[in-house]
Amino acid sequence: MSIFSFPERVNERAARLVAGAVVLLSLTALVTHAVWLPAVLAIGFGLRVGWGPRFSPLAKAAVGLAGRLWPPVLVPGRPKRFAQGIGLVVTTIAAVTRATELHLVSDALLATLAVFATLESVFAFCFGCWIFGRLQALGWIAADHCEVCAVEPTVASGS
């Protein structure tokens, strides 16, 4: 196992709980204009991109809670990691722009993040996973990166 490993399969219900928390944190950052909150979001995304739920307190809590509430629904991990990577980029830029007082830019990024995290949390539609599937269909991501997604493109979209 690599130090930067990510699960091949993830519990979609836990991912949806994480997305719900991201919605709440993003909206809180928008309302309070807290300089530190976008940075906390970025750190969380970084932990999840690098190690899945192993070191992310939010992901660990979501995995534990989802496991107690519902039977798992396993989906491919690579599209979810890709989506987390998009979240990392967005929140890092939001953190930098918030710290440099470019509030309009950070607010737009946080609002966009809240919209897409809501789609994941409420409707089980992962936009980052959908992008992963489209890139794979175009050949920009090798088919062996997610063989399930290559056979069933709707799996990568979370729908």
PyMOL CGO cylinders between C-alpha atoms (Angstrom):
from pymol import cmd
from pymol.cgo import CYLINDER

trace = [
    CYLINDER, 0.00, 0.00, 0.00, 1.35, 3.40, -1.03, 0.3, 1, 1, 1, 1, 1, 1,
    CYLINDER, 1.35, 3.40, -1.03, 1.51, 6.22, 1.47, 0.3, 1, 1, 1, 1, 1, 1,
    CYLINDER, 1.51, 6.22, 1.47, -0.80, 8.17, -0.84, 0.3, 1, 1, 1, 1, 1, 1,
    CYLINDER, -0.80, 8.17, -0.84, -3.41, 5.46, -1.31, 0.3, 1, 1, 1, 1, 1, 1,
    CYLINDER, -3.41, 5.46, -1.31, -7.09, 5.93, -1.95, 0.3, 1, 1, 1, 1, 1, 1,
    CYLINDER, -7.09, 5.93, -1.95, -9.69, 3.18, -1.69, 0.3, 1, 1, 1, 1, 1, 1,
    CYLINDER, -9.69, 3.18, -1.69, -10.66, 1.43, -4.92, 0.3, 1, 1, 1, 1, 1, 1,
    CYLINDER, -10.66, 1.43, -4.92, -14.26, 1.50, -3.71, 0.3, 1, 1, 1, 1, 1, 1,
    CYLINDER, -14.26, 1.50, -3.71, -15.90, 4.09, -1.48, 0.3, 1, 1, 1, 1, 1, 1,
    CYLINDER, -15.90, 4.09, -1.48, -19.22, 4.17, 0.31, 0.3, 1, 1, 1, 1, 1, 1,
    CYLINDER, -19.22, 4.17, 0.31, -21.35, 6.62, -1.65, 0.3, 1, 1, 1, 1, 1, 1,
    CYLINDER, -21.35, 6.62, -1.65, -23.45, 7.31, 1.42, 0.3, 1, 1, 1, 1, 1, 1,
    CYLINDER, -23.45, 7.31, 1.42, -20.38, 8.42, 3.37, 0.3, 1, 1, 1, 1, 1, 1,
    CYLINDER, -20.38, 8.42, 3.37, -19.33, 10.59, 0.42, 0.3, 1, 1, 1, 1, 1, 1,
    CYLINDER, -19.33, 10.59, 0.42, -22.78, 12.19, 0.47, 0.3, 1, 1, 1, 1, 1, 1,
    CYLINDER, -22.78, 12.19, 0.47, -22.43, 12.94, 4.19, 0.3, 1, 1, 1, 1, 1, 1,
    CYLINDER, -22.43, 12.94, 4.19, -19.04, 14.57, 3.55, 0.3, 1, 1, 1, 1, 1, 1,
    CYLINDER, -19.04, 14.57, 3.55, -20.61, 16.60, 0.75, 0.3, 1, 1, 1, 1, 1, 1,
    CYLINDER, -20.61, 16.60, 0.75, -23.37, 17.73, 3.11, 0.3, 1, 1, 1, 1, 1, 1,
    CYLINDER, -23.37, 17.73, 3.11, -20.79, 18.94, 5.61, 0.3, 1, 1, 1, 1, 1, 1,
    CYLINDER, -20.79, 18.94, 5.61, -18.94, 20.74, 2.78, 0.3, 1, 1, 1, 1, 1, 1,
    CYLINDER, -18.94, 20.74, 2.78, -22.21, 22.52, 1.92, 0.3, 1, 1, 1, 1, 1, 1,
    CYLINDER, -22.21, 22.52, 1.92, -22.62, 23.68, 5.52, 0.3, 1, 1, 1, 1, 1, 1,
    CYLINDER, -22.62, 23.68, 5.52, -19.00, 24.79, 5.83, 0.3, 1, 1, 1, 1, 1, 1,
    CYLINDER, -19.00, 24.79, 5.83, -19.08, 26.60, 2.46, 0.3, 1, 1, 1, 1, 1, 1,
    CYLINDER, -19.08, 26.60, 2.46, -22.27, 28.45, 3.36, 0.3, 1, 1, 1, 1, 1, 1,
    CYLINDER, -22.27, 28.45, 3.36, -20.87, 29.33, 6.77, 0.3, 1, 1, 1, 1, 1, 1,
    CYLINDER, -20.87, 29.33, 6.77, -17.74, 30.72, 5.10, 0.3, 1, 1, 1, 1, 1, 1,
    CYLINDER, -17.74, 30.72, 5.10, -19.94, 32.77, 2.75, 0.3, 1, 1, 1, 1, 1, 1,
    CYLINDER, -19.94, 32.77, 2.75, -22.04, 34.21, 5.57, 0.3, 1, 1, 1, 1, 1, 1,
    CYLINDER, -22.04, 34.21, 5.57, -19.27, 34.88, 8.08, 0.3, 1, 1, 1, 1, 1, 1,
    CYLINDER, -19.27, 34.88, 8.08, -16.46, 35.83, 5.66, 0.3, 1, 1, 1, 1, 1, 1,
    CYLINDER, -16.46, 35.83, 5.66, -14.13, 33.92, 7.98, 0.3, 1, 1, 1, 1, 1, 1,
    CYLINDER, -14.13, 33.92, 7.98, -10.65, 33.99, 6.50, 0.3, 1, 1, 1, 1, 1, 1,
    CYLINDER, -10.65, 33.99, 6.50, -9.69, 30.63, 8.01, 0.3, 1, 1, 1, 1, 1, 1,
    CYLINDER, -9.69, 30.63, 8.01, -12.71, 28.57, 6.93, 0.3, 1, 1, 1, 1, 1, 1,
    CYLINDER, -12.71, 28.57, 6.93, -11.83, 28.20, 3.22, 0.3, 1, 1, 1, 1, 1, 1,
    CYLINDER, -11.83, 28.20, 3.22, -8.37, 27.08, 4.36, 0.3, 1, 1, 1, 1, 1, 1,
    CYLINDER, -8.37, 27.08, 4.36, -9.94, 24.43, 6.61, 0.3, 1, 1, 1, 1, 1, 1,
    CYLINDER, -9.94, 24.43, 6.61, -12.01, 23.23, 3.65, 0.3, 1, 1, 1, 1, 1, 1,
    CYLINDER, -12.01, 23.23, 3.65, -8.88, 23.09, 1.47, 0.3, 1, 1, 1, 1, 1, 1,
    CYLINDER, -8.88, 23.09, 1.47, -6.97, 21.09, 4.10, 0.3, 1, 1, 1, 1, 1, 1,
    CYLINDER, -6.97, 21.09, 4.10, -9.88, 18.65, 4.35, 0.3, 1, 1, 1, 1, 1, 1,
    CYLINDER, -9.88, 18.65, 4.35, -9.96, 18.18, 0.58, 0.3, 1, 1, 1, 1, 1, 1,
    CYLINDER, -9.96, 18.18, 0.58, -6.18, 17.73, 0.57, 0.3, 1, 1, 1, 1, 1, 1,
    CYLINDER, -6.18, 17.73, 0.57, -6.36, 15.03, 3.22, 0.3, 1, 1, 1, 1, 1, 1,
    CYLINDER, -6.36, 15.03, 3.22, -9.11, 13.20, 1.33, 0.3, 1, 1, 1, 1, 1, 1,
    CYLINDER, -9.11, 13.20, 1.33, -7.28, 13.44, -2.01, 0.3, 1, 1, 1, 1, 1, 1,
    CYLINDER, -7.28, 13.44, -2.01, -4.05, 12.16, -0.49, 0.3, 1, 1, 1, 1, 1, 1,
    CYLINDER, -4.05, 12.16, -0.49, -5.33, 9.45, 1.80, 0.3, 1, 1, 1, 1, 1, 1,
    CYLINDER, -5.33, 9.45, 1.80, -9.07, 8.97, 1.38, 0.3, 1, 1, 1, 1, 1, 1,
    CYLINDER, -9.07, 8.97, 1.38, -10.78, 8.85, 4.75, 0.3, 1, 1, 1, 1, 1, 1,
    CYLINDER, -10.78, 8.85, 4.75, -7.70, 7.74, 6.72, 0.3, 1, 1, 1, 1, 1, 1,
    CYLINDER, -7.70, 7.74, 6.72, -6.58, 11.17, 7.97, 0.3, 1, 1, 1, 1, 1, 1,
    CYLINDER, -6.58, 11.17, 7.97, -9.62, 13.36, 7.30, 0.3, 1, 1, 1, 1, 1, 1,
    CYLINDER, -9.62, 13.36, 7.30, -11.62, 13.80, 10.52, 0.3, 1, 1, 1, 1, 1, 1,
    CYLINDER, -11.62, 13.80, 10.52, -14.70, 14.71, 8.49, 0.3, 1, 1, 1, 1, 1, 1,
    CYLINDER, -14.70, 14.71, 8.49, -14.41, 11.62, 6.24, 0.3, 1, 1, 1, 1, 1, 1,
    CYLINDER, -14.41, 11.62, 6.24, -13.70, 9.32, 9.20, 0.3, 1, 1, 1, 1, 1, 1,
    CYLINDER, -13.70, 9.32, 9.20, -16.81, 10.61, 10.95, 0.3, 1, 1, 1, 1, 1, 1,
    CYLINDER, -16.81, 10.61, 10.95, -18.90, 10.25, 7.79, 0.3, 1, 1, 1, 1, 1, 1,
    CYLINDER, -18.90, 10.25, 7.79, -17.71, 6.68, 7.19, 0.3, 1, 1, 1, 1, 1, 1,
    CYLINDER, -17.71, 6.68, 7.19, -18.53, 5.75, 10.78, 0.3, 1, 1, 1, 1, 1, 1,
    CYLINDER, -18.53, 5.75, 10.78, -21.94, 7.43, 10.75, 0.3, 1, 1, 1, 1, 1, 1,
    CYLINDER, -21.94, 7.43, 10.75, -22.93, 6.07, 7.33, 0.3, 1, 1, 1, 1, 1, 1,
    CYLINDER, -22.93, 6.07, 7.33, -21.91, 2.58, 8.44, 0.3, 1, 1, 1, 1, 1, 1,
    CYLINDER, -21.91, 2.58, 8.44, -24.21, 2.82, 11.44, 0.3, 1, 1, 1, 1, 1, 1,
    CYLINDER, -24.21, 2.82, 11.44, -27.20, 4.27, 9.56, 0.3, 1, 1, 1, 1, 1, 1,
    CYLINDER, -27.20, 4.27, 9.56, -27.32, 2.47, 6.21, 0.3, 1, 1, 1, 1, 1, 1,
    CYLINDER, -27.32, 2.47, 6.21, -25.90, -0.49, 4.36, 0.3, 1, 1, 1, 1, 1, 1,
    CYLINDER, -25.90, -0.49, 4.36, -22.97, 0.63, 2.20, 0.3, 1, 1, 1, 1, 1, 1,
    CYLINDER, -22.97, 0.63, 2.20, -23.38, 1.52, -1.46, 0.3, 1, 1, 1, 1, 1, 1,
    CYLINDER, -23.38, 1.52, -1.46, -19.94, 1.01, -2.97, 0.3, 1, 1, 1, 1, 1, 1,
    CYLINDER, -19.94, 1.01, -2.97, -18.87, 3.05, -6.00, 0.3, 1, 1, 1, 1, 1, 1,
    CYLINDER, -18.87, 3.05, -6.00, -15.50, 3.37, -7.78, 0.3, 1, 1, 1, 1, 1, 1,
    CYLINDER, -15.50, 3.37, -7.78, -12.96, 5.40, -5.81, 0.3, 1, 1, 1, 1, 1, 1,
    CYLINDER, -12.96, 5.40, -5.81, -10.97, 7.05, -8.61, 0.3, 1, 1, 1, 1, 1, 1,
    CYLINDER, -10.97, 7.05, -8.61, -13.78, 9.31, -9.83, 0.3, 1, 1, 1, 1, 1, 1,
    CYLINDER, -13.78, 9.31, -9.83, -14.41, 10.38, -6.23, 0.3, 1, 1, 1, 1, 1, 1,
    CYLINDER, -14.41, 10.38, -6.23, -10.71, 11.14, -5.79, 0.3, 1, 1, 1, 1, 1, 1,
    CYLINDER, -10.71, 11.14, -5.79, -10.78, 13.18, -8.99, 0.3, 1, 1, 1, 1, 1, 1,
    CYLINDER, -10.78, 13.18, -8.99, -13.80, 15.11, -7.65, 0.3, 1, 1, 1, 1, 1, 1,
    CYLINDER, -13.80, 15.11, -7.65, -11.99, 15.70, -4.34, 0.3, 1, 1, 1, 1, 1, 1,
    CYLINDER, -11.99, 15.70, -4.34, -9.05, 17.05, -6.37, 0.3, 1, 1, 1, 1, 1, 1,
    CYLINDER, -9.05, 17.05, -6.37, -11.34, 19.58, -8.03, 0.3, 1, 1, 1, 1, 1, 1,
    CYLINDER, -11.34, 19.58, -8.03, -12.59, 20.55, -4.58, 0.3, 1, 1, 1, 1, 1, 1,
    CYLINDER, -12.59, 20.55, -4.58, -8.99, 20.97, -3.42, 0.3, 1, 1, 1, 1, 1, 1,
    CYLINDER, -8.99, 20.97, -3.42, -8.20, 23.35, -6.28, 0.3, 1, 1, 1, 1, 1, 1,
    CYLINDER, -8.20, 23.35, -6.28, -11.40, 25.37, -5.79, 0.3, 1, 1, 1, 1, 1, 1,
    CYLINDER, -11.40, 25.37, -5.79, -11.01, 25.70, -2.02, 0.3, 1, 1, 1, 1, 1, 1,
    CYLINDER, -11.01, 25.70, -2.02, -7.30, 26.51, -2.25, 0.3, 1, 1, 1, 1, 1, 1,
    CYLINDER, -7.30, 26.51, -2.25, -8.05, 29.36, -4.64, 0.3, 1, 1, 1, 1, 1, 1,
    CYLINDER, -8.05, 29.36, -4.64, -10.95, 30.43, -2.41, 0.3, 1, 1, 1, 1, 1, 1,
    CYLINDER, -10.95, 30.43, -2.41, -8.64, 30.45, 0.62, 0.3, 1, 1, 1, 1, 1, 1,
    CYLINDER, -8.64, 30.45, 0.62, -5.98, 32.50, -1.16, 0.3, 1, 1, 1, 1, 1, 1,
    CYLINDER, -5.98, 32.50, -1.16, -8.49, 34.98, -2.57, 0.3, 1, 1, 1, 1, 1, 1,
    CYLINDER, -8.49, 34.98, -2.57, -10.21, 35.30, 0.81, 0.3, 1, 1, 1, 1, 1, 1,
    CYLINDER, -10.21, 35.30, 0.81, -6.86, 35.93, 2.53, 0.3, 1, 1, 1, 1, 1, 1,
    CYLINDER, -6.86, 35.93, 2.53, -5.97, 38.58, -0.06, 0.3, 1, 1, 1, 1, 1, 1,
    CYLINDER, -5.97, 38.58, -0.06, -9.39, 40.21, 0.36, 0.3, 1, 1, 1, 1, 1, 1,
    CYLINDER, -9.39, 40.21, 0.36, -10.69, 39.31, -3.09, 0.3, 1, 1, 1, 1, 1, 1,
    CYLINDER, -10.69, 39.31, -3.09, -14.02, 38.47, -1.49, 0.3, 1, 1, 1, 1, 1, 1,
    CYLINDER, -14.02, 38.47, -1.49, -16.04, 38.45, -4.70, 0.3, 1, 1, 1, 1, 1, 1,
    CYLINDER, -16.04, 38.45, -4.70, -13.85, 35.72, -6.17, 0.3, 1, 1, 1, 1, 1, 1,
    CYLINDER, -13.85, 35.72, -6.17, -13.77, 33.65, -2.98, 0.3, 1, 1, 1, 1, 1, 1,
    CYLINDER, -13.77, 33.65, -2.98, -17.54, 34.04, -2.55, 0.3, 1, 1, 1, 1, 1, 1,
    CYLINDER, -17.54, 34.04, -2.55, -18.18, 32.92, -6.13, 0.3, 1, 1, 1, 1, 1, 1,
    CYLINDER, -18.18, 32.92, -6.13, -15.97, 29.86, -5.66, 0.3, 1, 1, 1, 1, 1, 1,
    CYLINDER, -15.97, 29.86, -5.66, -17.54, 28.94, -2.32, 0.3, 1, 1, 1, 1, 1, 1,
    CYLINDER, -17.54, 28.94, -2.32, -21.04, 29.36, -3.74, 0.3, 1, 1, 1, 1, 1, 1,
    CYLINDER, -21.04, 29.36, -3.74, -20.14, 27.15, -6.71, 0.3, 1, 1, 1, 1, 1, 1,
    CYLINDER, -20.14, 27.15, -6.71, -18.71, 24.56, -4.34, 0.3, 1, 1, 1, 1, 1, 1,
    CYLINDER, -18.71, 24.56, -4.34, -21.89, 24.67, -2.26, 0.3, 1, 1, 1, 1, 1, 1,
    CYLINDER, -21.89, 24.67, -2.26, -24.03, 24.07, -5.36, 0.3, 1, 1, 1, 1, 1, 1,
    CYLINDER, -24.03, 24.07, -5.36, -22.04, 21.06, -6.54, 0.3, 1, 1, 1, 1, 1, 1,
    CYLINDER, -22.04, 21.06, -6.54, -21.70, 19.62, -3.04, 0.3, 1, 1, 1, 1, 1, 1,
    CYLINDER, -21.70, 19.62, -3.04, -25.49, 19.96, -2.69, 0.3, 1, 1, 1, 1, 1, 1,
    CYLINDER, -25.49, 19.96, -2.69, -25.96, 17.97, -5.90, 0.3, 1, 1, 1, 1, 1, 1,
    CYLINDER, -25.96, 17.97, -5.90, -23.76, 15.24, -4.43, 0.3, 1, 1, 1, 1, 1, 1,
    CYLINDER, -23.76, 15.24, -4.43, -25.32, 15.29, -0.99, 0.3, 1, 1, 1, 1, 1, 1,
    CYLINDER, -25.32, 15.29, -0.99, -28.99, 15.54, -1.91, 0.3, 1, 1, 1, 1, 1, 1,
    CYLINDER, -28.99, 15.54, -1.91, -29.24, 13.96, -5.35, 0.3, 1, 1, 1, 1, 1, 1,
    CYLINDER, -29.24, 13.96, -5.35, -26.20, 11.60, -5.41, 0.3, 1, 1, 1, 1, 1, 1,
    CYLINDER, -26.20, 11.60, -5.41, -24.92, 13.39, -8.52, 0.3, 1, 1, 1, 1, 1, 1,
    CYLINDER, -24.92, 13.39, -8.52, -21.17, 13.89, -8.35, 0.3, 1, 1, 1, 1, 1, 1,
    CYLINDER, -21.17, 13.89, -8.35, -20.25, 16.50, -10.94, 0.3, 1, 1, 1, 1, 1, 1,
    CYLINDER, -20.25, 16.50, -10.94, -16.53, 15.79, -10.59, 0.3, 1, 1, 1, 1, 1, 1,
    CYLINDER, -16.53, 15.79, -10.59, -17.26, 12.10, -11.18, 0.3, 1, 1, 1, 1, 1, 1,
    CYLINDER, -17.26, 12.10, -11.18, -19.31, 13.05, -14.22, 0.3, 1, 1, 1, 1, 1, 1,
    CYLINDER, -19.31, 13.05, -14.22, -16.34, 15.04, -15.58, 0.3, 1, 1, 1, 1, 1, 1,
    CYLINDER, -16.34, 15.04, -15.58, -14.09, 12.03, -14.89, 0.3, 1, 1, 1, 1, 1, 1,
    CYLINDER, -14.09, 12.03, -14.89, -16.43, 9.83, -16.94, 0.3, 1, 1, 1, 1, 1, 1,
    CYLINDER, -16.43, 9.83, -16.94, -16.50, 12.30, -19.84, 0.3, 1, 1, 1, 1, 1, 1,
    CYLINDER, -16.50, 12.30, -19.84, -12.69, 12.61, -19.82, 0.3, 1, 1, 1, 1, 1, 1,
    CYLINDER, -12.69, 12.61, -19.82, -12.41, 8.83, -19.80, 0.3, 1, 1, 1, 1, 1, 1,
    CYLINDER, -12.41, 8.83, -19.80, -14.86, 8.56, -22.71, 0.3, 1, 1, 1, 1, 1, 1,
    CYLINDER, -14.86, 8.56, -22.71, -12.71, 11.06, -24.63, 0.3, 1, 1, 1, 1, 1, 1,
    CYLINDER, -12.71, 11.06, -24.63, -9.61, 8.98, -23.91, 0.3, 1, 1, 1, 1, 1, 1,
    CYLINDER, -9.61, 8.98, -23.91, -8.00, 11.66, -21.74, 0.3, 1, 1, 1, 1, 1, 1,
    CYLINDER, -8.00, 11.66, -21.74, -8.14, 9.32, -18.77, 0.3, 1, 1, 1, 1, 1, 1,
    CYLINDER, -8.14, 9.32, -18.77, -7.12, 5.74, -19.51, 0.3, 1, 1, 1, 1, 1, 1,
    CYLINDER, -7.12, 5.74, -19.51, -9.87, 3.13, -19.38, 0.3, 1, 1, 1, 1, 1, 1,
    CYLINDER, -9.87, 3.13, -19.38, -7.87, 1.10, -16.85, 0.3, 1, 1, 1, 1, 1, 1,
    CYLINDER, -7.87, 1.10, -16.85, -8.07, 3.97, -14.33, 0.3, 1, 1, 1, 1, 1, 1,
    CYLINDER, -8.07, 3.97, -14.33, -11.64, 2.93, -13.68, 0.3, 1, 1, 1, 1, 1, 1,
    CYLINDER, -11.64, 2.93, -13.68, -12.63, -0.19, -15.55, 0.3, 1, 1, 1, 1, 1, 1,
    CYLINDER, -12.63, -0.19, -15.55, -16.16, -0.08, -14.11, 0.3, 1, 1, 1, 1, 1, 1,
    CYLINDER, -16.16, -0.08, -14.11, -16.56, 3.49, -15.37, 0.3, 1, 1, 1, 1, 1, 1,
    CYLINDER, -16.56, 3.49, -15.37, -15.29, 2.51, -18.82, 0.3, 1, 1, 1, 1, 1, 1,
    CYLINDER, -15.29, 2.51, -18.82, -17.97, -0.19, -19.08, 0.3, 1, 1, 1, 1, 1, 1,
    CYLINDER, -17.97, -0.19, -19.08, -20.75, 1.76, -17.32, 0.3, 1, 1, 1, 1, 1, 1,
    CYLINDER, -20.75, 1.76, -17.32, -20.13, 5.52, -17.73, 0.3, 1, 1, 1, 1, 1, 1,
    CYLINDER, -20.13, 5.52, -17.73, -23.08, 6.37, -15.48, 0.3, 1, 1, 1, 1, 1, 1,
    CYLINDER, -23.08, 6.37, -15.48, -21.20, 4.80, -12.55, 0.3, 1, 1, 1, 1, 1, 1,
    CYLINDER, -21.20, 4.80, -12.55, -18.65, 7.61, -12.64, 0.3, 1, 1, 1, 1, 1, 1,
    CYLINDER, -18.65, 7.61, -12.64, -21.40, 10.20, -12.51, 0.3, 1, 1, 1, 1, 1, 1,
    CYLINDER, -21.40, 10.20, -12.51, -22.83, 8.80, -9.32, 0.3, 1, 1, 1, 1, 1, 1,
    CYLINDER, -22.83, 8.80, -9.32, -26.25, 8.40, -10.91, 0.3, 1, 1, 1, 1, 1, 1,
]
cmd.load_cgo(trace, "trace")
